[in-house]
Amino acid sequence: MPHHVPLFRFWLRNGQSIGPSALRRLWASACGTEDVTVTREAREAAFGPETHTYSLCGSPKTANLPNIEGRLRRMLADMALSATIIHTHLS
């Protein structure tokens, strides 16, 4: 497997969640390649339910990150998921 780097991280609001298979399909579709990895890390919340940080990883040479981010945002919205997304990789 090629070296992947985190390209985006996101958090879902209001107790929402997405499983690893659905997350990988979403990410592969958003960036147009199956050569991706995803992670989901649980974090304890100070108040309320546990939260998760989702990392979307791919090649450090991935082009058109603004377009990929736009597709990712639209796809999450289409799934009725409310996310805070940050771009984590600087070329």
Buried (B, 14 or more C-beta within 10 A) or exposed (E): EEEBBBBBBBBBEEEBBBEEEEBBBBBBBBBEEEEBBBBEEEEEEEEEEEBBEBBBBBBBEBEEBEEBBEBBBEBBEEEEBEBEBEEBBEE
